[in-house]
């Protein structure tokens, strides 16, 4: 989840190479986007030998193909009412007349709930 946890794992696997968390942080310090890409490349190079990526179909060959089915269900009466209330609260942001992008994104998140 963060660089300190990555260092802890690498220190466990390769204690001779990754003995100091401060050196690790200094080596992978990110100050700009260009440097971030370089750091990402270095990290991928270090982690490549430890990564194992397999797909289910390569491991278990007897599984049938995945089938997706979309089932459309109408909204309940309570859902419709909540949907209408959210829309009425900020009609200006939805229609593009006034309001800012963050208001619209907040409304979209409310509707997804």
KEDREN-924551 format. One record per atom (N, C-alpha, C, O, CB): residue number from 1; atom name; x, y, z. Coordinates in nm, 4 decimals, decimal comma. Glycine has a CB too. Example, Ala and Ser with C-alpha at 12.3 -4.5 7.8 and 13.67 -1.06 7.14 Angstrom:
2
  pos  site        c1        c2        c3
    1     N    1,3190   -0,5690    0,7800
    1    CA    1,2300   -0,4500    0,7800
    1     C    1,3200   -0,3300    0,7800
    1     O    1,4236   -0,3319    0,8465
    1    CB    1,1308   -0,4473    0,9046
    2     N    1,2850   -0,2250    0,7080
    2    CA    1,3670   -0,1060    0,7140
    2     C    1,2900    0,0030    0,7870
    2     O    1,3409    0,1138    0,8039
    2    CB    1,4084   -0,0598    0,5725
END
This chain:
113
  pos  site        c1        c2        c3
    1     N    0,0811   -0,1196    0,0000
    1    CA    0,0000    0,0000    0,0000
    1     C    0,0853    0,1259    0,0000
    1     O    0,0420    0,2300   -0,0494
    1    CB   -0,0922   -0,0001    0,1190
    2     N    0,2042    0,1178    0,0539
    2    CA    0,2934    0,2328    0,0497
    2     C    0,4376    0,1839    0,0407
    2     O    0,4651    0,0641    0,0470
    2    CB    0,2733    0,3235    0,1742
    3     N    0,5287    0,2795    0,0259
    3    CA    0,6687    0,2445    0,0046
    3     C    0,7303    0,1773    0,1281
    3     O    0,8175    0,0915    0,1146
    3    CB    0,7483    0,3693   -0,0320
    4     N    0,6862    0,2153    0,2458
    4    CA    0,7417    0,1554    0,3676
    4     C    0,7047    0,0076    0,3757
    4     O    0,7875   -0,0744    0,4151
    4    CB    0,6912    0,2303    0,4932
    5     N    0,5826   -0,0273    0,3394
    5    CA    0,5417   -0,1676    0,3398
    5     C    0,6168   -0,2466    0,2330
    5     O    0,6545   -0,3618    0,2547
    5    CB    0,3902   -0,1793    0,3175
    6     N    0,6383   -0,1830    0,1164
    6    CA    0,7150   -0,2493    0,0109
    6     C    0,8574   -0,2758    0,0589
    6     O    0,9119   -0,3840    0,0367
    6    CB    0,7164   -0,1637   -0,1181
    7     N    0,9177   -0,1759    0,1251
    7    CA    1,0518   -0,1963    0,1787
    7     C    1,0534   -0,3124    0,2785
    7     O    1,1449   -0,3947    0,2759
    7    CB    1,1026   -0,0676    0,2459
    8     N    0,9530   -0,3197    0,3661
    8    CA    0,9478   -0,4265    0,4660
    8     C    0,9436   -0,5637    0,3983
    8     O    1,0109   -0,6567    0,4427
    8    CB    0,8250   -0,4084    0,5578
    9     N    0,8657   -0,5765    0,2924
    9    CA    0,8590   -0,7048    0,2204
    9     C    0,9914   -0,7371    0,1519
    9     O    1,0400   -0,8500    0,1585
    9    CB    0,7459   -0,7020    0,1164
   10     N    1,0497   -0,6358    0,0855
   10    CA    1,1773   -0,6588    0,0181
   10     C    1,2888   -0,6860    0,1188
   10     O    1,3783   -0,7660    0,0914
   10    CB    1,2136   -0,5385   -0,0695
   11     N    1,2848   -0,6212    0,2335
   11    CA    1,3824   -0,6457    0,3387
   11     C    1,3714   -0,7883    0,3906
   11     O    1,4722   -0,8503    0,4245
   11    CB    1,3637   -0,5462    0,4529
   12     N    1,2501   -0,8399    0,3970
   12    CA    1,2288   -0,9777    0,4405
   12     C    1,2849   -1,0761    0,3380
   12     O    1,3470   -1,1760    0,3746
   12    CB    1,0790   -1,0044    0,4634
   13     N    1,2626   -1,0472    0,2082
   13    CA    1,3060   -1,1383    0,1019
   13     C    1,4556   -1,1243    0,0742
   13     O    1,5260   -1,2241    0,0587
   13    CB    1,2263   -1,1119   -0,0264
   14     N    1,5036   -0,9999    0,0679
   14    CA    1,6444   -0,9739    0,0357
   14     C    1,7054   -0,8804    0,1404
   14     O    1,7268   -0,7627    0,1115
   14    CB    1,6580   -0,9123   -0,1065
   15     N    1,7337   -0,9294    0,2598
   15    CA    1,7819   -0,8404    0,3660
   15     C    1,9194   -0,7786    0,3370
   15     O    1,9494   -0,6704    0,3872
   15    CB    1,7883   -0,9166    0,4961
   16     N    2,0026   -0,8451    0,2573
   16    CA    2,1348   -0,7894    0,2274
   16     C    2,1260   -0,6685    0,1359
   16     O    2,2066   -0,5761    0,1473
   16    CB    2,2233   -0,8951    0,1640
   17     N    2,0294   -0,6681    0,0455
   17    CA    2,0161   -0,5577   -0,0492
   17     C    1,9278   -0,4448    0,0032
   17     O    1,9507   -0,3288   -0,0312
   17    CB    1,9603   -0,6089   -0,1795
   18     N    1,8300   -0,4748    0,0836
   18    CA    1,7362   -0,3742    0,1332
   18     C    1,7432   -0,3688    0,2861
   18     O    1,6472   -0,4042    0,3546
   18    CB    1,5910   -0,4054    0,0857
   19     N    1,8568   -0,3246    0,3384
   19    CA    1,8751   -0,3232    0,4826
   19     C    1,8303   -0,1930    0,5486
   19     O    1,7999   -0,1928    0,6679
   19    CB    2,0187   -0,3481    0,5145
   20     N    1,8254   -0,0834    0,4750
   20    CA    1,7915    0,0458    0,5357
   20     C    1,6669    0,1057    0,4698
   20     O    1,6628    0,1259    0,3484
   20    CB    1,9103    0,1438    0,5239
   21     N    1,5671    0,1333    0,5513
   21    CA    1,4442    0,1945    0,4987
   21     C    1,4702    0,3362    0,4515
   21     O    1,4091    0,3809    0,3544
   21    CB    1,3340    0,1944    0,6051
   22     N    1,5600    0,4079    0,5186
   22    CA    1,5901    0,5456    0,4792
   22     C    1,6579    0,5500    0,3422
   22     O    1,6255    0,6351    0,2594
   22    CB    1,6793    0,6131    0,5845
   23     N    1,7525    0,4581    0,3184
   23    CA    1,8178    0,4518    0,1871
   23     C    1,7165    0,4169    0,0786
   23     O    1,7212    0,4717   -0,0315
   23    CB    1,9324    0,3483    0,1882
   24     N    1,6261    0,3266    0,1098
   24    CA    1,5229    0,2865    0,0145
   24     C    1,4342    0,4064   -0,0204
   24     O    1,4063    0,4314   -0,1376
   24    CB    1,4376    0,1708    0,0721
   25     N    1,3902    0,4801    0,0820
   25    CA    1,3065    0,5984    0,0590
   25     C    1,3796    0,7037   -0,0225
   25     O    1,3213    0,7669   -0,1106
   25    CB    1,2615    0,6582    0,1920
   26     N    1,5067    0,7220    0,0069
   26    CA    1,5864    0,8211   -0,0655
   26     C    1,6060    0,7795   -0,2115
   26     O    1,6002    0,8637   -0,3011
   26    CB    1,7230    0,8403    0,0029
   27     N    1,6288    0,6518   -0,2355
   27    CA    1,6516    0,6016   -0,3711
   27     C    1,5253    0,6128   -0,4565
   27     O    1,5337    0,6408   -0,5761
   27    CB    1,6989    0,4559   -0,3664
   28     N    1,4092    0,5913   -0,3963
   28    CA    1,2833    0,5943   -0,4705
   28     C    1,2027    0,7203   -0,4414
   28     O    1,0800    0,7182   -0,4515
   28    CB    1,2004    0,4718   -0,4373
   29     N    1,2682    0,8285   -0,4061
   29    CA    1,2003    0,9545   -0,3798
   29     C    1,1456    1,0114   -0,5109
   29     O    1,2177    1,0205   -0,6103
   29    CB    1,2963    1,0555   -0,3116
   30     N    1,0175    1,0496   -0,5103
   30    CA    0,9515    1,0996   -0,6315
   30     C    0,9294    1,2498   -0,6165
   30     O    0,8607    1,2939   -0,5244
   30    CB    0,8155    1,0254   -0,6571
   31     N    0,9885    1,3289   -0,7081
   31    CA    0,9709    1,4737   -0,7026
   31     C    0,8964    1,5279   -0,8243
   31     O    0,8365    1,6350   -0,8162
   31    CB    1,1055    1,5414   -0,6910
   32     N    0,8988    1,4566   -0,9365
   32    CA    0,8307    1,5046   -1,0572
   32     C    0,7721    1,3864   -1,1316
   32     O    0,7999    1,2709   -1,0993
   32    CB    0,9276    1,5841   -1,1488
   33     N    0,6892    1,4171   -1,2333
   33    CA    0,6255    1,3114   -1,3118
   33     C    0,7283    1,2288   -1,3877
   33     O    0,7153    1,1068   -1,3972
   33    CB    0,5248    1,3712   -1,4093
   34     N    0,8318    1,2954   -1,4425
   34    CA    0,9344    1,2214   -1,5160
   34     C    1,0090    1,1276   -1,4227
   34     O    1,0388    1,0135   -1,4581
   34    CB    1,0327    1,3178   -1,5844
   35     N    1,0387    1,1767   -1,3038
   35    CA    1,1082    1,0920   -1,2081
   35     C    1,0181    0,9785   -1,1609
   35     O    1,0663    0,8690   -1,1318
   35    CB    1,1565    1,1746   -1,0889
   36     N    0,8874    1,0039   -1,1531
   36    CA    0,7927    0,9003   -1,1125
   36     C    0,7941    0,7845   -1,2119
   36     O    0,7876    0,6682   -1,1719
   36    CB    0,6507    0,9586   -1,1004
   37     N    0,8026    0,8153   -1,3405
   37    CA    0,8075    0,7093   -1,4422
   37     C    0,9359    0,6286   -1,4291
   37     O    0,9348    0,5064   -1,4434
   37    CB    0,7968    0,7692   -1,5841
   38     N    1,0471    0,6975   -1,4018
   38    CA    1,1750    0,6269   -1,3853
   38     C    1,1703    0,5377   -1,2616
   38     O    1,2181    0,4242   -1,2644
   38    CB    1,2924    0,7277   -1,3744
   39     N    1,1126    0,5893   -1,1532
   39    CA    1,1012    0,5113   -1,0299
   39     C    1,0126    0,3908   -1,0531
   39     O    1,0426    0,2813   -1,0055
   39    CB    1,0454    0,5975   -0,9150
   40     N    0,9031    0,4099   -1,1261
   40    CA    0,8129    0,2992   -1,1557
   40     C    0,8859    0,1905   -1,2339
   40     O    0,8687    0,0718   -1,2061
   40    CB    0,6904    0,3487   -1,2344
   41     N    0,9663    0,2299   -1,3306
   41    CA    1,0436    0,1330   -1,4082
   41     C    1,1425    0,0565   -1,3224
   41     O    1,1577   -0,0647   -1,3379
   41    CB    1,1171    0,2026   -1,5200
   42     N    1,2109    0,1273   -1,2305
   42    CA    1,3061    0,0608   -1,1416
   42     C    1,2351   -0,0378   -1,0497
   42     O    1,2821   -0,1496   -1,0284
   42    CB    1,3832    0,1641   -1,0586
   43     N    1,1207    0,0053   -0,9951
   43    CA    1,0462   -0,0838   -0,9058
   43     C    0,9960   -0,2077   -0,9794
   43     O    1,0005   -0,3183   -0,9256
   43    CB    0,9283   -0,0093   -0,8431
   44     N    0,9486   -0,1891   -1,1015
   44    CA    0,9026   -0,3046   -1,1790
   44     C    1,0170   -0,4011   -1,2048
   44     O    0,9984   -0,5227   -1,2003
   44    CB    0,8409   -0,2594   -1,3119
   45     N    1,1358   -0,3472   -1,2319
   45    CA    1,2521   -0,4317   -1,2538
   45     C    1,2883   -0,5123   -1,1297
   45     O    1,3256   -0,6292   -1,1393
   45    CB    1,3699   -0,3474   -1,2965
   46     N    1,2770   -0,4486   -1,0127
   46    CA    1,3095   -0,5172   -0,8874
   46     C    1,2055   -0,6236   -0,8552
   46     O    1,2395   -0,7332   -0,8106
   46    CB    1,3193   -0,4167   -0,7720
   47     N    1,0785   -0,5908   -0,8781
   47    CA    0,9700   -0,6809   -0,8387
   47     C    0,9411   -0,7912   -0,9396
   47     O    0,8760   -0,8898   -0,9051
   47    CB    0,8457   -0,6019   -0,8163
   48     N    0,9874   -0,7773   -1,0625
   48    CA    0,9571   -0,8733   -1,1700
   48     C    0,9851   -1,0186   -1,1310
   48     O    0,9009   -1,1047   -1,1567
   48    CB    1,0377   -0,8387   -1,2934
   49     N    1,1000   -1,0491   -1,0701
   49    CA    1,1261   -1,1904   -1,0363
   49     C    1,0300   -1,2484   -0,9320
   49     O    1,0164   -1,3702   -0,9213
   49    CB    1,2672   -1,2045   -0,9855
   50     N    0,9639   -1,1621   -0,8560
   50    CA    0,8759   -1,2095   -0,7497
   50     C    0,7289   -1,2169   -0,7914
   50     O    0,6453   -1,2686   -0,7173
   50    CB    0,8894   -1,1200   -0,6298
   51     N    0,6985   -1,1656   -0,9085
   51    CA    0,5594   -1,1592   -0,9531
   51     C    0,5227   -1,2858   -1,0300
   51     O    0,5980   -1,3331   -1,1152
   51    CB    0,5360   -1,0343   -1,0407
   52     N    0,4076   -1,3380   -0,9986
   52    CA    0,3550   -1,4543   -1,0682
   52     C    0,2133   -1,4196   -1,1108
   52     O    0,1257   -1,3962   -1,0276
   52    CB    0,3587   -1,5835   -0,9780
   53     N    0,1925   -1,4167   -1,2405
   53    CA    0,0602   -1,3824   -1,2896
   53     C    0,0111   -1,4969   -1,3763
   53     O    0,0720   -1,5331   -1,4769
   53    CB    0,0616   -1,2483   -1,3688
   54     N   -0,1009   -1,5522   -1,3335
   54    CA   -0,1620   -1,6593   -1,4108
   54     C   -0,3099   -1,6296   -1,4234
   54     O   -0,3701   -1,5665   -1,3365
   54    CB   -0,1381   -1,7984   -1,3451
   55     N   -0,3666   -1,6755   -1,5317
   55    CA   -0,5094   -1,6585   -1,5533
   55     C   -0,5806   -1,7875   -1,5159
   55     O   -0,5238   -1,8963   -1,5256
   55    CB   -0,5394   -1,6193   -1,7001
   56     N   -0,7052   -1,7740   -1,4731
   56    CA   -0,7823   -1,8921   -1,4326
   56     C   -0,7898   -1,9952   -1,5445
   56     O   -0,7777   -2,1153   -1,5204
   56    CB   -0,9233   -1,8514   -1,3903
   57     N   -0,8097   -1,9475   -1,6665
   57    CA   -0,8255   -2,0425   -1,7771
   57     C   -0,6964   -2,1189   -1,8066
   57     O   -0,7006   -2,2276   -1,8643
   57    CB   -0,8713   -1,9693   -1,9025
   58     N   -0,5804   -2,0621   -1,7668
   58    CA   -0,4542   -2,1333   -1,7850
   58     C   -0,4325   -2,2386   -1,6759
   58     O   -0,3654   -2,3391   -1,6993
   58    CB   -0,3380   -2,0344   -1,7859
   59     N   -0,4884   -2,2161   -1,5578
   59    CA   -0,4678   -2,3058   -1,4454
   59     C   -0,5728   -2,4166   -1,4444
   59     O   -0,5398   -2,5348   -1,4352
   59    CB   -0,4714   -2,2279   -1,3137
   60     N   -0,6974   -2,3774   -1,4539
   60    CA   -0,8085   -2,4731   -1,4508
   60     C   -0,8737   -2,4747   -1,5888
   60     O   -0,9483   -2,3835   -1,6241
   60    CB   -0,9134   -2,4361   -1,3392
   61     N   -0,8452   -2,5776   -1,6652
   61    CA   -0,8917   -2,5836   -1,8043
   61     C   -1,0342   -2,6355   -1,8173
   61     O   -1,0937   -2,6243   -1,9245
   61    CB   -0,7993   -2,6710   -1,8854
   62     N   -1,0904   -2,6919   -1,7110
   62    CA   -1,2249   -2,7488   -1,7214
   62     C   -1,3351   -2,6468   -1,6934
   62     O   -1,4533   -2,6797   -1,7029
   62    CB   -1,2386   -2,8650   -1,6260
   63     N   -1,2979   -2,5239   -1,6592
   63    CA   -1,3998   -2,4224   -1,6337
   63     C   -1,4686   -2,3810   -1,7634
   63     O   -1,4016   -2,3615   -1,8648
   63    CB   -1,3377   -2,3000   -1,5652
   64     N   -1,5993   -2,3673   -1,7620
   64    CA   -1,6680   -2,3194   -1,8827
   64     C   -1,6394   -2,1705   -1,9042
   64     O   -1,5971   -2,1005   -1,8122
   64    CB   -1,8212   -2,3439   -1,8720
   65     N   -1,6627   -2,1238   -2,0257
   65    CA   -1,6437   -1,9825   -2,0565
   65     C   -1,7342   -1,8971   -1,9693
   65     O   -1,8456   -1,9366   -1,9351
   65    CB   -1,6711   -1,9550   -2,2051
   66     N   -1,6852   -1,7819   -1,9349
   66    CA   -1,7626   -1,6885   -1,8536
   66     C   -1,8784   -1,6340   -1,9370
   66     O   -1,8616   -1,5985   -2,0537
   66    CB   -1,6727   -1,5724   -1,8007
   67     N   -1,9943   -1,6282   -1,8758
   67    CA   -2,1118   -1,5790   -1,9449
   67     C   -2,1685   -1,4626   -1,8649
   67     O   -2,1943   -1,4754   -1,7452
   67    CB   -2,2178   -1,6918   -1,9639
   68     N   -2,1877   -1,3492   -1,9312
   68    CA   -2,2438   -1,2318   -1,8643
   68     C   -2,3883   -1,2134   -1,9066
   68     O   -2,4218   -1,2197   -2,0249
   68    CB   -2,1615   -1,1049   -1,8962
   69     N   -2,4717   -1,1909   -1,8086
   69    CA   -2,6131   -1,1671   -1,8359
   69     C   -2,6525   -1,0384   -1,7635
   69     O   -2,6355   -1,0271   -1,6421
   69    CB   -2,7026   -1,2890   -1,7899
   70     N   -2,7042   -0,9433   -1,8375
   70    CA   -2,7540   -0,8193   -1,7777
   70     C   -2,9022   -0,8354   -1,7491
   70     O   -2,9813   -0,8668   -1,8380
   70    CB   -2,7285   -0,6969   -1,8709
   71     N   -2,9380   -0,8135   -1,6250
   71    CA   -3,0768   -0,8219   -1,5845
   71     C   -3,1195   -0,6816   -1,5428
   71     O   -3,0678   -0,6264   -1,4456
   71    CB   -3,0975   -0,9262   -1,4684
   72     N   -3,2130   -0,6250   -1,6162
   72    CA   -3,2611   -0,4909   -1,5858
   72     C   -3,3847   -0,5013   -1,4973
   72     O   -3,4819   -0,5694   -1,5300
   72    CB   -3,2927   -0,4119   -1,7160
   73     N   -3,3777   -0,4326   -1,3857
   73    CA   -3,4853   -0,4359   -1,2880
   73     C   -3,5331   -0,2935   -1,2672
   73     O   -3,4514   -0,2038   -1,2464
   73    CB   -3,4391   -0,5006   -1,1535
   74     N   -3,6624   -0,2709   -1,2723
   74    CA   -3,7106   -0,1340   -1,2512
   74     C   -3,6860   -0,0884   -1,1079
   74     O   -3,6772   -0,1696   -1,0158
   74    CB   -3,8600   -0,1241   -1,2842
   75     N   -3,6750    0,0442   -1,0910
   75    CA   -3,6551    0,1002   -0,9580
   75     C   -3,7812    0,0826   -0,8750
   75     O   -3,8926    0,0858   -0,9273
   75    CB   -3,6164    0,2487   -0,9664
   76     N   -3,7624    0,0643   -0,7466
   76    CA   -3,8779    0,0572   -0,6570
   76     C   -3,9337    0,1990   -0,6386
   76     O   -3,8717    0,2970   -0,6799
   76    CB   -3,8384   -0,0068   -0,5182
   77     N   -4,0491    0,2080   -0,5773
   77    CA   -4,1127    0,3386   -0,5571
   77     C   -4,0230    0,4288   -0,4704
   77     O   -4,0089    0,5476   -0,4993
   77    CB   -4,2525    0,3213   -0,4908
   78     N   -3,9635    0,3739   -0,3661
   78    CA   -3,8764    0,4519   -0,2794
   78     C   -3,7511    0,4971   -0,3554
   78     O   -3,7073    0,6110   -0,3390
   78    CB   -3,8373    0,3698   -0,1553
   79     N   -3,6933    0,4100   -0,4377
   79    CA   -3,5761    0,4464   -0,5163
   79     C   -3,6079    0,5590   -0,6137
   79     O   -3,5289    0,6520   -0,6302
   79    CB   -3,5232    0,3252   -0,5920
   80     N   -3,7238    0,5500   -0,6779
   80    CA   -3,7641    0,6561   -0,7715
   80     C   -3,7780    0,7896   -0,7002
   80     O   -3,7358    0,8930   -0,7520
   80    CB   -3,8965    0,6197   -0,8404
   81     N   -3,8367    0,7875   -0,5820
   81    CA   -3,8550    0,9110   -0,5062
   81     C   -3,7203    0,9708   -0,4651
   81     O   -3,6999    1,0916   -0,4766
   81    CB   -3,9414    0,8849   -0,3821
   82     N   -3,6294    0,8874   -0,4176
   82    CA   -3,4965    0,9351   -0,3812
   82     C   -3,4233    0,9910   -0,5035
   82     O   -3,3584    1,0953   -0,4949
   82    CB   -3,4148    0,8219   -0,3174
   83     N   -3,4335    0,9238   -0,6138
   83    CA   -3,3711    0,9664   -0,7384
   83     C   -3,4235    1,1046   -0,7780
   83     O   -3,3456    1,1934   -0,8127
   83    CB   -3,3978    0,8634   -0,8511
   84     N   -3,5566    1,1222   -0,7726
   84    CA   -3,6173    1,2510   -0,8071
   84     C   -3,5705    1,3617   -0,7122
   84     O   -3,5414    1,4731   -0,7559
   84    CB   -3,7706    1,2402   -0,8038
   85     N   -3,5635    1,3308   -0,5830
   85    CA   -3,5208    1,4314   -0,4861
   85     C   -3,3766    1,4754   -0,5097
   85     O   -3,3449    1,5939   -0,4989
   85    CB   -3,5358    1,3773   -0,3447
   86     N   -3,2911    1,3818   -0,5413
   86    CA   -3,1515    1,4170   -0,5685
   86     C   -3,1435    1,5027   -0,6937
   86     O   -3,0703    1,6015   -0,6968
   86    CB   -3,0645    1,2901   -0,5843
   87     N   -3,2174    1,4660   -0,7955
   87    CA   -3,2149    1,5440   -0,9189
   87     C   -3,2724    1,6841   -0,8992
   87     O   -3,2188    1,7801   -0,9546
   87    CB   -3,2921    1,4715   -1,0278
   88     N   -3,3758    1,6976   -0,8246
   88    CA   -3,4382    1,8293   -0,8039
   88     C   -3,3486    1,9221   -0,7236
   88     O   -3,3566    2,0441   -0,7375
   88    CB   -3,5725    1,8140   -0,7331
   89     N   -3,2650    1,8659   -0,6412
   89    CA   -3,1821    1,9483   -0,5543
   89     C   -3,0838    2,0345   -0,6335
   89     O   -3,0564    2,1480   -0,5944
   89    CB   -3,1065    1,8605   -0,4566
   90     N   -3,0305    1,9823   -0,7438
   90    CA   -2,9289    2,0551   -0,8198
   90     C   -2,9527    2,0447   -0,9692
   90     O   -2,8673    1,9943   -1,0421
   90    CB   -2,7903    2,0032   -0,7861
   91     N   -3,0654    2,0909   -1,0149
   91    CA   -3,0979    2,0832   -1,1572
   91     C   -3,0017    2,1674   -1,2388
   91     O   -2,9669    2,1295   -1,3507
   91    CB   -3,2418    2,1287   -1,1823
   92     N   -2,9573    2,2820   -1,1852
   92    CA   -2,8664    2,3706   -1,2580
   92     C   -2,7340    2,3011   -1,2886
   92     O   -2,6809    2,3160   -1,3987
   92    CB   -2,8411    2,4983   -1,1777
   93     N   -2,6802    2,2258   -1,1935
   93    CA   -2,5530    2,1582   -1,2156
   93     C   -2,5671    2,0473   -1,3194
   93     O   -2,4751    2,0226   -1,3973
   93    CB   -2,4997    2,1009   -1,0841
   94     N   -2,6810    1,9813   -1,3204
   94    CA   -2,7011    1,8708   -1,4144
   94     C   -2,7190    1,9225   -1,5565
   94     O   -2,6656    1,8648   -1,6512
   94    CB   -2,8226    1,7871   -1,3734
   95     N   -2,7941    2,0313   -1,5710
   95    CA   -2,8215    2,0820   -1,7048
   95     C   -2,7045    2,1602   -1,7628
   95     O   -2,7056    2,1938   -1,8812
   95    CB   -2,9442    2,1689   -1,7024
   96     N   -2,6032    2,1897   -1,6811
   96    CA   -2,4872    2,2620   -1,7310
   96     C   -2,5021    2,4120   -1,7203
   96     O   -2,4111    2,4845   -1,7603
   96    CB   -2,4614    2,2249   -1,8728
   97     N   -2,6121    2,4614   -1,6683
   97    CA   -2,6336    2,6052   -1,6525
   97     C   -2,5963    2,6430   -1,5102
   97     O   -2,6787    2,6340   -1,4192
   97    CB   -2,7816    2,6451   -1,6844
   98     N   -2,4747    2,6844   -1,4916
   98    CA   -2,4284    2,7173   -1,3577
   98     C   -2,3799    2,5923   -1,2878
   98     O   -2,3843    2,4824   -1,3430
   98    CB   -2,5394    2,7846   -1,2764
   99     N   -2,3343    2,6103   -1,1678
   99    CA   -2,2826    2,4953   -1,0939
   99     C   -2,1454    2,4577   -1,1451
   99     O   -2,1078    2,4931   -1,2568
   99    CB   -2,3779    2,3758   -1,1048
  100     N   -2,0727    2,3877   -1,0653
  100    CA   -1,9399    2,3459   -1,1082
  100     C   -1,9332    2,1941   -1,1207
  100     O   -2,0282    2,1225   -1,0894
  100    CB   -1,8333    2,3963   -1,0101
  101     N   -1,8191    2,1485   -1,1669
  101    CA   -1,8026    2,0058   -1,1941
  101     C   -1,8124    1,9219   -1,0668
  101     O   -1,8638    1,8101   -1,0702
  101    CB   -1,6687    1,9808   -1,2621
  102     N   -1,7641    1,9743   -0,9557
  102    CA   -1,7677    1,8969   -0,8318
  102     C   -1,9114    1,8716   -0,7865
  102     O   -1,9415    1,7650   -0,7327
  102    CB   -1,6900    1,9694   -0,7216
  103     N   -2,0011    1,9696   -0,8082
  103    CA   -2,1419    1,9475   -0,7730
  103     C   -2,2007    1,8347   -0,8565
  103     O   -2,2733    1,7495   -0,8053
  103    CB   -2,2239    2,0766   -0,7929
  104     N   -2,1692    1,8349   -0,9838
  104    CA   -2,2209    1,7311   -1,0721
  104     C   -2,1677    1,5942   -1,0324
  104     O   -2,2421    1,4962   -1,0319
  104    CB   -2,1847    1,7616   -1,2171
  105     N   -2,0393    1,5872   -0,9991
  105    CA   -1,9817    1,4595   -0,9581
  105     C   -2,0433    1,4110   -0,8268
  105     O   -2,0635    1,2909   -0,8088
  105    CB   -1,8295    1,4719   -0,9436
  106     N   -2,0728    1,5021   -0,7362
  106    CA   -2,1379    1,4641   -0,6118
  106     C   -2,2764    1,4055   -0,6389
  106     O   -2,3159    1,3072   -0,5762
  106    CB   -2,1484    1,5850   -0,5182
  107     N   -2,3497    1,4656   -0,7320
  107    CA   -2,4835    1,4155   -0,7662
  107     C   -2,4727    1,2768   -0,8293
  107     O   -2,5515    1,1875   -0,7980
  107    CB   -2,5563    1,5134   -0,8628
  108     N   -2,3760    1,2592   -0,9173
  108    CA   -2,3568    1,1285   -0,9823
  108     C   -2,3264    1,0225   -0,8760
  108     O   -2,3786    0,9112   -0,8831
  108    CB   -2,2412    1,1349   -1,0880
  109     N   -2,2430    1,0558   -0,7785
  109    CA   -2,2130    0,9600   -0,6709
  109     C   -2,3369    0,9290   -0,5883
  109     O   -2,3565    0,8146   -0,5475
  109    CB   -2,1024    1,0145   -0,5798
  110     N   -2,4208    1,0289   -0,5631
  110    CA   -2,5450    1,0053   -0,4896
  110     C   -2,6367    0,9117   -0,5678
  110     O   -2,6992    0,8229   -0,5097
  110    CB   -2,6169    1,1383   -0,4606
  111     N   -2,6447    0,9309   -0,6979
  111    CA   -2,7332    0,8467   -0,7799
  111     C   -2,6816    0,7036   -0,7892
  111     O   -2,7613    0,6109   -0,8034
  111    CB   -2,7475    0,9057   -0,9205
  112     N   -2,5510    0,6835   -0,7816
  112    CA   -2,4964    0,5479   -0,7863
  112     C   -2,5299    0,4689   -0,6611
  112     O   -2,5380    0,3461   -0,6650
  112    CB   -2,3462    0,5525   -0,8050
  113     N   -2,5493    0,5386   -0,5504
  113    CA   -2,5823    0,4703   -0,4259
  113     C   -2,7188    0,4085   -0,4378
  113     O   -2,7666    0,3456   -0,3434
  113    CB   -2,5768    0,5663   -0,3062
END
